Amino acid sequence: MSVNENPNLEHISHFFKILGNPKRLQLLYLLIQHSMSVSEISKRLNWEQSGVSHQLQLLRKYNLVQQHRQGKVVIYRLDDPQVVVLIADVLNHAEQIVKK
């Protein structure tokens, strides 16, 4: 099958667009460290809670984060361990490029 015939390429391209947004990447990097609520994320990243919620909604749509309730608080966590590896690999690669 040629590259042009692979139906997954469009999906992969969109996935990288989702990950390519600096704010979403920052948010994912934060969630790699530990699960947290919208208000915790908002405080740590100094963003409006509505902006955090919007980004989390997009990440949930692509099954990158998952939510669960702890009482009245909704906690978000990274749902795709391969994304952790992907982000770590990209960060490592970026450090190697900067050192050159």
Protein Blocks (a to p, Z undefined) as FASTA:
>chain_A
ZZklmmklmmmmmmmmmmmpmklmmmmmmmmmpgcdfklmmmmnopafklmmmmmmmmmm
nopaccddehjaccdddfbfklmmmmmmmmmmmmmmmmZZ
